[in-house]
Amino acid sequence: MQIEIVPLTENDIDAVARLARVVWQDTYTSIITQAQIDYMLGERYAAPRLREELQTPGIWWDLARIRDGEGCRLAGFAASYLTGVPGEMKLDKLYVHPARQRAGIGGTLIATVAGRAREQGCTSLILAVNKNNARAIGAYRKHGFAVRESVRVDIGQGFVMDDYIMALSL
Ligand SMILES: CC(C)(COP(=O)(O)OP(=O)(O)OC[C@H]1O[C@@H](n2cnc3c(N)ncnc32)[C@H](O)[C@@H]1OP(=O)(O)O)[C@@H](O)C(=O)NCCC(=O)NCCS
């Protein structure tokens, strides 16, 4: 299996939104309500929003494709942005298809984002992860992140994100 990292293009937007739905349903149904999943997916993966992010300097979307005997297909993606705090980039999204997890795709995406952060002169890569998302917390620890703080963020419509902020020194 060969992993390819390529930038998101307009043509991939629908496939990314579909993959996000598959991974979110697999990950979050035991952690947050279905209403919160639907609200957050609608907010974050609406096509106009993704198109706008594609045009915005300081935001990057990376797709992971795998090439095997059956061809080349989308297996995961990451999104990252410069937070505005000097030297800091945020890994804002990291999702790998449930059937493709634990094969190094998440680590490859993290390495890609960390490499770009270094190129941008950053010294720290941060992220927010739900406190009950043990799988992701395990993956982030494995790839060098450590918990920096605990936060509760009101995201509207009565929903709250109960997260750890984790950081990787670059
Ligand atoms: C977190 C995530 C992106 C990691 O991607 P990945 O391709 O599995 O990552 P890697 O193969 O590089 O790293 C694997 C590590 O992740 C963790 N992990 C991944 N899948 C796991 C699973 N099903 N069960 C337990 N641990 C798992 C383990 O720590 C694993 O290390 P190990 O195999 O040595 O025990 C992926 O699990 C995912 O998409 N999860 C659902 C979405 C999500 O929670 N995203 C993060 C939002 S903040």
The ligand as a Gaussian input file, in Angstrom:
#p B3LYP/6-31G(d) Opt

LIG

0 1
 C       -6.917000       9.507000      15.047000
 C       -6.684000       8.984000      13.657000
 C       -6.685000      10.125000      12.655000
 C       -5.322000       8.275000      13.609000
 O       -5.104000       7.853000      12.272000
 P       -4.381000       6.449000      11.970000
 O       -4.172000       6.391000      10.489000
 O       -5.103000       5.338000      12.627000
 O       -2.986000       6.736000      12.707000
 P       -1.618000       5.923000      12.701000
 O       -1.790000       4.629000      11.983000
 O       -0.544000       6.839000      12.276000
 O       -1.433000       5.705000      14.268000
 C       -2.059000       4.624000      14.865000
 C       -2.303000       4.901000      16.324000
 O       -3.566000       5.517000      16.475000
 C       -4.284000       4.904000      17.560000
 N       -5.391000       4.158000      16.937000
 C       -5.818000       4.293000      15.651000
 N       -6.872000       3.489000      15.438000
 C       -7.124000       2.848000      16.584000
 C       -8.097000       1.909000      16.985000
 N       -9.052000       1.469000      16.153000
 N       -8.062000       1.475000      18.259000
 C       -7.136000       1.914000      19.122000
 N       -6.163000       2.800000      18.784000
 C       -6.164000       3.273000      17.539000
 C       -3.281000       4.006000      18.240000
 O       -2.557000       4.816000      19.156000
 C       -2.395000       3.619000      17.081000
 O       -1.103000       3.228000      17.476000
 P       -0.793000       1.653000      17.625000
 O       -1.367000       0.986000      16.417000
 O        0.714000       1.607000      17.706000
 O       -1.480000       1.243000      18.889000
 C       -7.755000       7.930000      13.248000
 O       -7.827000       6.950000      14.261000
 C       -9.136000       8.542000      13.052000
 O       -9.457000       9.025000      11.965000
 N       -9.954000       8.489000      14.103000
 C      -11.324000       8.952000      14.005000
 C      -11.419000      10.440000      13.793000
 C      -10.798000      11.224000      14.902000
 O      -11.042000      10.984000      16.070000
 N       -9.980000      12.194000      14.502000
 C       -9.326000      13.086000      15.410000
 C      -10.213000      14.226000      15.736000
 S       -9.442000      15.353000      16.874000

